[in-house]
Amino acid sequence: MSDNETGTETAEERRQRGLAKMSEVYGWDFADGPGAFFAATADHLFADIWSRPGLTVRDRRLLLIGALTAQGLFDVAEIQIGSALRNEELTEDQLREIALFLTHYVGWASGAKLDSMVGSVIAAERKNKRA
């Protein structure tokens, strides 16, 4: 049984667990941040929700990409897609397939925008790898 399960985890340990999960999900290091919003993000969303058993980070990312696309939140979807590529959770072909699949559920215009954005992220990631 972990400290979290027994309720003995300190606030600082929870924060560190959240920051570690944020770093895992996004593929870059996160430093502690100020304010209640950052605290809810690190301590609850990442230390608790993203860390729950039952779904992998990849599973959660797939769900999130679909939800963000359905809401037209392409700027946030772009971050998720870039992280999925860098973390090798999804391939370029899989991301293209996701865009095609979602097009039929979120509408052609949103799907086309997602596909275009996927292409831009792929091109940027390829350029970064060459640099």
N, C-alpha and C positions, 0 to 999 in steps of 0.2 A: 504494500500500500504506500503511495507517495505522500509527501508532506501535504500536498494540495488536497488529497482525499481525506486526510485526517484533520485538516483545518489549521495546521501549524505553519503554513507558509507565510512568511512575512510579506508586507506590502512591497518591500524592495526586491524580494525574490520573485514575486509575481511580476513586477515591472521588468526585471531582467529576463524572465521567461517570455514575456510579451515581446520585448525587443529582439530576442533571439528568433522568435517565430516570424516577426516582421522581416528580419534579415533573410531568413530562409525563404519566405514567400516571394520577396522582391529581388533577391540576389545582390543586395548591397547592404552595408552596415548601417544600422540605425542608432543614433544617439538618443538619449533621453530628451524629452521636450517639455515645455512648460504648458500649464493650463489644464482645465478640466476636459477639454475635447481630446487632447493628446492622451491624457490619462485613461479615458474611456476607450480610446483606440488601442493603446498598448495593453492595458490591464484587462479589459473585457473582450474586445473583438479578437485580439491576437492571442493573449494568454489563455483565454477560455474558449472562445468559439472556434477559431482556426485550429486550435490544439485538441479539440474533441476527437475521440476515436470514432471509427465508423466510416469516415471519408478521408481520402488522401488530399494532400494539397492540390494535386492535379484535378481531382473530382470537384473540389470546391472552386477551383479556378474556372473550370468548364461551366459550372452553374453561374458563376459571377459574370463571365463573358456573355452568356445568354441573357441574364437579367439586365446588364448594362446596355446591351444592344437594344433590347426591347424598350428601354427607357430613353434611348437616344443619347446615352452618356458616353460618346465615343472617345472623349479625352481620357476618361478613366479606363475604358476598355483598352485603349492603346497602351497604357501602363501595364495592364494585365497580360496583354499579348506579348509585349516585349519581355516581360519577366518569364513567361512560359517558354519563349524561345531561348533566352539566356540560361534558364534552369534545365533546359532540355526535357521539359514535360510534354511539349507538343512540337511536332515538326512543322516545317513550312507547308507541306502538303495537308497535314491535319488542320492547320489554321485556315487554309483555303477552303477545305471541306466544311469546316464550321461556318464560315461565311455563307457558303452556298446553302447549307442546311437551314441556317437561321433566316435567310432571305424568305423562305416559304412560310415562316411563322411571324416575322416582324414587319414584313412588307418589303417590296422591291427596293424602294428608295433607301431604307435603312440598311438592307442587306448589301446594296451596291456601295454605300458609304463604308460599311464595315470591310468589305472586300478591298476597297481602295486603301483603306487605312492599314489593313493587313499587309498589302503590297508595300506600302511605305515603310512599315516597321521591318519587314523582311529586308528591304534594300538597305535601311540604316544599319541593321545588325550585321549584314554582310560587309558593309563598308567598315564598321567598327572592328570586325575580325581581321580585315586586311591591314588596318592601320597599326 
